[in-house]
Amino acid sequence: MINNIEQKVIKFIDEKNLIEKNDRVLIALSGGPDSVFLIHLLNKFKKRFKIELGALHVNHQLRGNAADEDEEFCRKICKNFNIEYFSFKKNVKSFASERKISLEEAGREIRYSVLKSTALKNNYNKIATAHNSNDNAETVLLNLIKGTGIKGISGISLKRENIIRPVIKLTKDEILDYLHRNKLNYRIDETNLSSDYERNFLRNEIIPLIKKRLNPSFEDSLFNSSEVFKKISLVIDKEINPFFDTVKFDKKEKILKIFPGKLNNLDNEYWGDFLKEAVKRNFFIQLSFNDVKHLILLFNSKTGKRINLAENLSALKERDEILIFLNSGEKFFPFDKKIGVNSEVKINGKKFYINSVPRKKVKISGDRNIEYISGDGCGKNFNLRTWKEGDRFFPIGFKNLPEGKFGSKKISDFLNEQKIPSILKKKQLVLTTQNKIVWVLGLRLDNRFKLTEQTKKIYRLCLK
């Protein structure tokens, strides 16, 4: 027989079309009350929904033996329900330290990454998390306090891509009452009892006071409000979505390029929403109201102006673009190493090779990290180094002299013409021999070393 709580969840799933026939659903199973309720309910009604289930537990290795006991507890639940079980261990504290982010953010990033990869690998088309109405209220309130805008106070999505939240309509008290009535065991994460974390502070101290003094149905009220905000957010998305084609994200260097001139056709009332969403899509970081305000002011600032944003992000004004990037925190040291023919050097986790090759093995491609040069005028040794002020070379294709002769150009001018961002410009490498620049790596060869029909020695240059 279906009780009121079960009926409430099933009705919500049907109304929001969260689950469809023949879905394979991977459940995020922590062992806490919410996820135990979720796996119990979906398992009980899997024939009604005509679905298959699996579960994944992520051990964050934060609570010693207790974390291992959580993992074993989840394994036993899945064994009893005859549900496919997956587990994954990751030192969240180390990950957070490496990424310079909070433990909460690190745990969230790891969980969703593993959930998505496990679902993809094992053919689960949906991922179910056990977020409840209390979680949604905490998210809305936290984002309201931080000034993250309409997107933030829209709360937790009911469905995002293939991730669904079937029990988000229920309060924590409803879930606990159901578990106690049905004598279902669950694990308690003692770190949730501490108010050291922002979310726990709201959960343990602020929200109970609001419920006691102002609104006993606070979670329900915020859930209904967040649904209204979601509709407003959809209107904003419709306005800003066409403009995401104007930004560029360099995945290798992790630099987001915003071109203010291309936003002229977007009402400036939506600029803040556009910038927040652009950053969130590429860095998974939520900008605050003040971050956005300073970012918009940067549009009309002088070239070279730099500001700091949320979570180790910075923004830099270039001539016709804004660069947004993560601060590495590393000091810059010029690079300078000798290299001979048929040898290699390591640089920034990559390898640079110089090999002698016969003409028949020359294969010109579009790969800018591979070039072929004439070795006839080269010495036996080369230098791979960071460019210096005053460096000049004779770039292939540049003519500023009469009779078709090739002229020289300063490296600094060349890099400006190539629109290399200033944060990358200082790291640009050049290959030299006998005090002559052979190659501005990844950009242009020197005309003095290009291959001709008369070339006898051919060298292959490669950065991989």
C-alpha positions in Angstrom: 0.0 0.0 0.0 1.3 3.4 -0.9 1.5 5.9 1.9 1.3 9.7 1.7 5.0 10.4 1.4 5.5 7.8 -1.3 2.4 9.1 -3.2 3.8 12.7 -2.9 7.1 11.6 -4.5 5.6 9.4 -7.2 3.2 12.2 -8.2 6.0 14.7 -8.3 8.2 12.4 -10.5 5.2 11.9 -12.9 4.3 15.6 -13.1 7.9 16.7 -13.8 8.5 13.7 -16.1 11.7 12.9 -14.2 11.6 9.1 -14.9 10.6 7.4 -18.1 10.0 3.7 -19.0 13.2 1.7 -19.5 15.4 4.3 -17.8 18.6 3.0 -16.3 19.1 5.2 -13.1 22.3 5.5 -11.2 21.7 6.6 -7.6 24.2 8.8 -5.7 24.3 6.8 -2.5 26.1 8.3 0.5 24.4 6.2 3.2 22.8 9.2 4.8 19.0 9.4 5.4 18.2 11.1 2.1 20.0 8.7 -0.2 18.7 5.7 1.8 15.2 6.9 1.4 15.8 7.5 -2.4 17.2 4.0 -3.1 14.5 2.4 -0.9 11.7 4.2 -2.8 13.0 3.7 -6.3 13.7 0.0 -5.6 10.2 -0.5 -4.1 8.6 1.1 -7.2 11.0 0.1 -9.9 8.4 -2.3 -11.5 5.9 0.5 -11.5 8.3 2.9 -13.2 9.8 0.0 -15.4 13.4 1.0 -14.6 16.7 -0.6 -13.7 18.9 0.7 -10.9 22.5 1.0 -9.9 24.2 2.9 -7.1 27.5 4.7 -6.6 29.2 5.6 -3.3 32.1 8.1 -3.2 34.4 7.7 -0.1 35.9 11.1 0.5 38.4 9.7 3.0 37.7 12.6 5.4 36.4 10.6 8.4 38.8 7.7 8.8 37.1 4.4 9.8 33.7 6.0 9.7 34.0 6.7 6.0 35.0 3.1 5.3 32.0 2.0 7.4 29.7 4.2 5.2 31.1 2.5 2.1 30.5 -1.0 3.5 27.0 0.0 4.7 26.1 1.2 1.1 27.5 -2.0 -0.3 25.3 -4.1 1.9 22.2 -2.1 1.0 22.8 -2.8 -2.7 23.5 -6.4 -2.1 20.2 -6.8 -0.2 18.3 -5.0 -3.0 20.2 -6.9 -5.7 21.3 -3.5 -7.2 24.6 -3.0 -9.1 27.0 -1.3 -6.8 30.0 1.0 -7.6 32.4 2.7 -5.2 35.2 5.2 -5.6 37.8 6.6 -3.2 39.3 10.0 -3.4 41.3 12.1 -0.9 39.1 15.2 -1.0 41.4 17.2 1.3 44.4 16.8 -1.0 42.2 17.6 -4.1 40.9 20.7 -2.4 44.4 21.8 -1.5 45.7 21.2 -5.1 42.8 23.1 -6.6 42.8 25.8 -3.9 39.0 25.4 -3.4 36.9 24.5 -0.3 36.3 21.0 0.9 32.6 21.4 0.0 33.3 22.4 -3.6 36.0 19.7 -4.0 33.6 17.0 -2.8 30.9 18.2 -5.1 33.2 18.4 -8.1 34.5 14.8 -7.5 31.1 13.3 -6.9 29.6 14.7 -10.1 32.6 13.8 -12.1 32.6 10.2 -10.9 28.8 9.9 -11.3 28.9 11.1 -14.9 31.8 8.9 -15.9 30.4 5.8 -14.2 26.9 6.4 -15.7 28.5 6.8 -19.2 30.7 3.7 -18.9 27.9 1.5 -17.6 25.0 2.7 -19.8 23.0 4.5 -17.1 21.1 7.2 -18.9 20.0 9.1 -15.7 21.7 10.0 -12.4 19.5 10.5 -9.3 20.6 12.6 -6.4 18.7 12.8 -3.0 18.6 16.6 -2.6 15.5 17.6 -0.5 13.6 20.7 0.1 15.9 21.7 3.0 18.9 21.5 0.7 17.1 23.7 -1.8 16.2 26.3 0.9 19.9 26.4 2.1 21.1 26.9 -1.5 18.6 29.7 -2.2 19.4 31.5 1.1 23.1 31.1 0.8 23.1 32.4 -2.8 20.8 35.3 -1.8 23.2 36.3 1.0 26.2 36.1 -1.4 24.4 38.1 -4.1 24.7 35.6 -6.9 21.6 36.9 -8.7 18.5 35.3 -10.2 20.2 32.1 -11.3 21.5 31.5 -7.8 18.2 32.0 -6.0 16.4 29.8 -8.5 17.7 27.0 -6.2 18.6 23.4 -7.2 17.4 22.2 -10.6 14.8 19.5 -10.6 16.5 18.2 -13.8 19.8 19.3 -15.3 21.1 17.3 -18.4 20.7 13.7 -17.2 20.7 14.5 -13.5 17.3 14.2 -11.7 16.3 15.1 -8.1 13.2 13.0 -7.4 12.8 13.8 -3.7 13.5 17.6 -3.8 9.8 18.3 -2.9 10.2 16.5 0.5 11.5 18.1 3.7 14.1 16.5 5.8 11.5 15.9 8.6 9.3 14.0 6.1 12.2 11.8 5.1 13.3 11.0 8.6 9.7 10.3 9.7 9.4 7.8 6.8 12.7 6.1 7.7 11.7 5.7 11.4 8.2 4.5 10.6 9.7 1.8 8.3 12.6 1.0 10.6 15.2 1.8 7.9 18.8 2.3 9.1 21.0 5.0 7.8 24.4 6.6 8.5 25.1 9.9 10.2 27.9 12.1 8.9 29.0 13.9 12.1 30.7 16.7 10.1 27.1 17.9 9.3 26.6 18.6 13.0 29.4 21.2 13.0 28.6 24.8 12.0 32.1 25.5 10.7 30.9 25.2 7.1 28.7 27.9 5.6 25.9 25.5 4.7 25.9 23.8 8.1 25.8 27.2 9.8 22.6 28.0 8.0 21.2 24.5 8.5 22.0 24.2 12.2 21.6 27.8 13.5 19.9 30.3 11.1 17.1 28.3 9.4 15.7 26.8 12.7 15.4 30.4 14.1 13.6 31.5 10.9 11.2 28.6 11.2 10.6 29.2 14.9 10.1 33.0 14.8 8.9 33.7 11.2 7.7 30.8 9.1 7.3 27.1 10.2 6.9 26.2 6.5 10.1 28.0 5.4 11.3 25.2 3.1 8.0 24.9 1.3 7.9 28.7 0.9 11.4 28.9 -0.6 10.7 25.9 -2.8 7.7 27.7 -4.3 9.6 31.0 -4.7 12.5 29.2 -6.4 10.1 27.8 -8.9 9.0 31.3 -9.8 12.7 32.4 -10.1 13.4 29.5 -12.4 10.8 30.8 -14.8 12.3 34.3 -14.8 15.7 32.7 -15.3 14.4 30.9 -18.4 13.4 34.3 -19.9 16.9 35.6 -19.2 18.5 32.5 -20.7 16.5 33.1 -23.9 18.1 36.6 -24.2 21.7 35.7 -23.4 22.1 32.3 -25.0 22.7 33.5 -28.6 25.7 35.5 -27.4 27.7 32.6 -26.0 29.0 32.0 -29.6 31.0 35.3 -29.2 33.2 34.0 -26.4 36.3 31.8 -26.8 37.6 29.4 -24.2 41.2 28.1 -24.5 41.0 24.7 -22.8 44.8 24.2 -22.9 45.6 27.5 -21.2 42.2 27.8 -19.4 41.6 31.3 -20.5 38.1 32.7 -21.3 38.0 35.5 -23.8 35.1 38.0 -23.7 34.7 40.5 -26.5 32.8 43.6 -25.2 32.3 44.9 -28.7 30.3 41.8 -29.6 27.8 42.5 -26.8 26.4 45.7 -28.3 23.2 43.9 -29.5 22.6 42.5 -26.0 20.7 44.9 -23.7 23.2 45.9 -21.1 20.7 44.9 -18.4 21.6 41.3 -19.2 25.4 41.8 -19.3 25.8 40.7 -15.7 23.7 37.5 -16.3 25.7 36.8 -19.4 29.1 37.2 -17.7 28.1 35.0 -14.7 26.8 32.2 -17.0 29.9 32.4 -19.2 32.2 32.0 -16.2 30.1 29.3 -14.7 30.0 27.2 -17.9 33.8 27.3 -18.3 35.2 27.4 -14.8 32.2 26.1 -12.8 32.6 29.1 -10.5 29.7 31.4 -9.4 30.6 35.1 -9.6 29.1 37.4 -6.9 27.3 40.7 -7.7 30.4 42.7 -6.9 32.5 40.5 -9.2 30.2 41.2 -12.1 30.0 44.9 -11.3 33.9 45.2 -11.4 34.0 43.0 -14.5 31.7 45.3 -16.4 33.7 48.4 -15.3 36.7 46.6 -16.8 35.1 46.9 -20.2 36.0 50.6 -20.3 39.3 50.5 -18.4 42.8 51.0 -19.8 44.6 48.1 -21.4 46.6 46.1 -18.8 44.1 46.7 -16.0 43.7 43.6 -13.9 41.2 42.7 -11.2 40.7 39.7 -8.8 37.4 37.8 -8.9 35.9 34.9 -6.9 37.8 31.6 -6.2 41.2 32.5 -7.5 40.0 33.9 -10.8 41.4 37.1 -12.3 40.4 39.3 -15.3 42.7 41.3 -17.5 41.7 44.1 -20.0 43.4 43.7 -23.4 42.9 46.0 -26.3 39.6 44.6 -27.6 38.9 41.7 -25.2 38.7 40.7 -21.5 40.7 37.7 -20.4 39.4 35.6 -17.5 41.8 33.0 -16.0 42.8 31.1 -12.9 45.7 32.4 -11.0 48.4 29.7 -11.0 50.2 31.2 -8.0 53.5 30.2 -9.6 56.4 32.7 -10.1 57.6 33.1 -13.7 61.2 32.0 -14.4 62.8 32.5 -17.8 63.6 29.2 -19.6 66.9 28.6 -21.3 68.3 25.1 -22.3 70.7 23.8 -24.8 69.7 21.0 -27.2 71.5 19.1 -29.9 70.3 17.4 -33.0 68.6 14.0 -32.3 68.0 14.9 -28.6 65.2 16.3 -26.5 64.5 18.7 -23.5 61.6 18.8 -21.1 59.6 22.0 -20.8 56.4 22.5 -18.7 55.5 18.8 -18.7 56.1 18.5 -22.5 59.1 17.3 -24.6 60.8 19.3 -27.3 62.7 17.2 -30.0 65.1 18.0 -32.8 65.5 15.1 -35.2 67.4 14.7 -38.5 65.1 13.2 -41.1 65.4 12.3 -44.8 63.3 14.4 -47.3 61.0 11.5 -48.0 59.8 11.6 -44.4 58.8 15.3 -44.4 55.1 15.5 -43.8 53.8 19.0 -43.7 50.6 19.2 -41.6 48.4 21.7 -39.9 50.0 20.9 -36.5 51.6 24.2 -35.4 53.8 22.3 -32.9 55.7 20.5 -35.7 57.9 22.2 -38.2 60.7 21.2 -40.7 63.8 23.4 -41.2 66.9 23.5 -43.3 69.8 22.4 -41.2 72.4 23.5 -43.8 73.0 26.9 -42.1 72.7 25.7 -38.5 75.4 24.9 -36.0 75.6 21.7 -34.0 73.8 23.2 -31.0 70.5 25.0 -30.5 69.0 26.9 -27.6 65.4 26.7 -26.5 64.7 29.8 -24.5 62.1 32.5 -23.5 62.2 35.4 -25.9 63.9 38.7 -24.8 63.3 42.4 -25.4 65.2 43.3 -28.6 64.9 39.9 -30.2 64.3 40.1 -33.9 63.7 37.5 -36.6 62.8 37.2 -40.3 59.2 35.7 -40.3 58.2 33.7 -43.3 55.6 35.8 -45.3 56.7 39.2 -44.0 58.0 41.5 -46.7 58.8 45.1 -46.1 61.8 45.5 -48.5 61.9 46.2 -52.2 62.4 43.4 -54.8 60.5 40.8 -52.7 63.3 40.6 -50.1 62.3 39.6 -46.5 62.6 42.0 -43.7 63.0 41.5 -40.0 60.5 42.1 -37.2 60.8 42.5 -33.4 59.4 39.5 -31.5 57.4 41.9 -29.3 55.7 43.4 -32.3 55.1 40.0 -33.9 53.4 38.7 -30.7 51.2 41.8 -30.5 50.1 41.3 -34.1 49.3 37.7 -33.4 47.2 38.9 -30.5 48.9 36.8 -27.9 47.5 37.7 -24.5 50.0 39.5 -22.2 49.7 36.8 -19.6 51.0 34.2 -22.2 53.3 36.5 -24.1 56.1 36.5 -21.4 56.2 32.7 -21.6 56.7 32.5 -25.4 59.6 30.3 -26.4 62.0 30.7 -29.3 64.5 28.3 -30.8 67.9 29.8 -31.7 71.2 28.7 -33.2 74.3 30.8 -33.6 72.4 33.8 -32.1 69.7 33.6 -34.8 66.1 32.8 -34.1 64.9 29.7 -36.0 61.4 29.3 -34.8 58.9 31.2 -32.6 57.4 28.1 -31.2 53.9 27.3 -32.4 53.7 30.5 -34.4 56.2 31.2 -37.2 59.5 30.0 -38.7 62.3 32.3 -39.6 62.7 32.7 -43.4 66.4 32.0 -43.2 65.8 28.4 -42.2 62.9 27.4 -44.6 63.3 24.3 -46.7 64.3 24.7 -50.4 64.9 22.3 -53.2 68.7 22.7 -52.5 68.4 21.8 -48.8 70.6 18.9 -47.9 70.1 18.5 -44.2 66.5 18.5 -42.8 65.6 18.8 -39.2 62.2 18.0 -37.7 61.2 20.2 -34.7 58.5 18.9 -32.4 56.9 20.1 -29.2 54.6 17.4 -27.7 
